[in-house]
Amino acid sequence: MNLLQYKNSEINGIKLHVITTEKFKTNSITLKVRGKLEEDTISYRGILPYVLQSGTQDLPTNGEIRRKLEELYGATFFVDVSKKGDSHVMSFSIDIANEKYLSNQSALLNEAIALISSIWQNPYLENGSFSSKHLETQKRSQIQRIQSINDDKLKYANQRLVEEMFKNDPYALLANGKTEAVKSITAEGLYQYYQTSLQQDLIDLYIVGDVSFEQCQALVEENFKNTSVEQKGFDTVKASAIESPQEVIEEQKLNQAKLHIGYTTDVSIQDPEYFALQVFNGLFGGYSHSKLFINVREKNSLAYYAASRFESHKSILMVMSGIANENYEKATTIIAEQLEEMRKGNFTEEEIAQTKLVIKNSLLEGMDTAYGIIETLFNDHAGGNERAIEEWIPAIEKVTKEEIIQVANKIKLHTTYFLKGQEGA
């Protein structure tokens, strides 16, 4: 099965990935810039893409960049920061009409690549550093992003669980950085860090659309200069199991308590057992036919929601549930029982087949959007792999019951985090 026509090459210090498809009427371009996740730099990296999108040498304000996008038939542009294992990733994305579908056949792809290159490599400067006005505007927005996690208790509980699991590890930090560190950033200090990022970060450029590989190669060579001096690669360190699992209980004013449990899996995206872990997660808590959903939520009515997901780079599994305060002991007991059932192999071949089908459909649905394709490929590439997506579905289908049981027996309880509601809240 040929899902994608995919080629890559190295140009001017950039790894170019071109996915040629006639599925979309637009061309989508994403620049991924990876550096090591570190406490000293996380707040710089967290705000940097937002400052860069504030203006370029040719388009000094965000307003002028927006007008440029309107001229390009209403193109859209956005930035983001995220964690990918021990990588801290800045993303710059542009979605633009494919000129083949326009009566005026202007060179839109070239314009889009030129704009994304300019935002990354030719930012607007004042007296040799970033604009203090642009920076102060973005600092206010960034602090709001960091603090907004307190308003979403599911995200808050997840973050607190990660903090408890990864004490003294930068993975505990939010991708956007820390409030106090953001407040202290200066235009000069950020520009100095940006120079380091230009020289040392790993850079991937993804282009998805009805384009030719050769055309994209030529445009990247024309628009991107080589700024790399010494690109620094690194591997993600797996989460380690602990001898005595920890329990953390906190209280806040809230109607629905949050019970989030973290486990180590000892399986990363690089390992052969990765596909067995996917099937395990689907059976355990990933879908509506899973053990957690049926036994914690449906049969025992202990949770408003109950699900699991895994972080494929850092090798952790998280169970998330919303419960009433008084159901804490019952819920933790039944969740532990479901994991034990998985370890014993108490699931059927029919359930395995159903789970594989849902995973396959999810993967194919991800291929229905350009950014779904980009994120799937980048997730694998950032994990040190170069697997063709065509290999994924056969790999899922080959997973055996014995392999699922083996993965289940590798999973170790690390931290139970309970955010309970205060009495009278």
Number of C-alpha atoms within 10 A of each C-alpha: 8 8 12 15 12 16 12 15 11 11 15 15 19 23 17 21 24 25 22 18 18 11 13 15 15 20 24 27 26 25 24 23 24 27 23 23 22 16 18 11 16 23 25 22 27 23 25 24 22 23 25 24 24 25 25 22 14 14 20 16 15 16 12 15 20 19 13 16 20 12 10 18 14 14 20 15 20 13 17 17 23 16 19 22 24 21 24 24 25 23 17 23 20 20 22 22 21 21 18 15 10 10 7 8 10 13 12 18 24 16 17 23 22 16 22 21 19 21 22 19 20 16 23 23 17 11 7 10 17 24 21 15 12 19 21 17 13 19 20 13 13 22 19 12 14 16 12 12 16 13 9 10 17 19 13 16 23 20 18 20 23 22 17 18 27 15 11 11 13 18 23 17 22 20 24 23 23 19 17 10 15 22 14 10 16 17 19 15 13 21 19 13 14 21 12 15 20 19 16 20 24 24 20 21 22 24 28 27 21 19 18 15 19 9 11 19 17 12 15 19 13 13 18 19 14 14 18 18 12 13 16 13 12 11 13 18 12 18 21 17 18 14 9 9 14 14 12 12 10 14 12 13 13 15 16 18 28 28 28 26 25 26 24 24 25 20 26 24 21 15 13 11 17 20 24 25 28 22 27 26 24 25 26 26 25 24 20 15 16 23 27 30 24 17 20 27 20 16 10 12 15 21 24 16 16 28 23 22 17 21 16 23 25 23 22 26 23 23 21 22 26 25 26 17 18 11 15 18 9 13 24 15 12 17 21 13 15 19 20 14 16 20 20 13 15 10 17 11 10 9 14 19 13 16 24 22 16 15 20 17 13 11 17 16 12 16 19 12 14 23 19 15 20 23 15 14 21 20 16 18 15 21 21 15 14 11 11 14 20 12 12 13 18 13 13 20 17 12 20 14 16 12 17 23 20 19 23 23 15 14 21 20 21 23 22 21 23 24 25 23 19 14 11 7 9
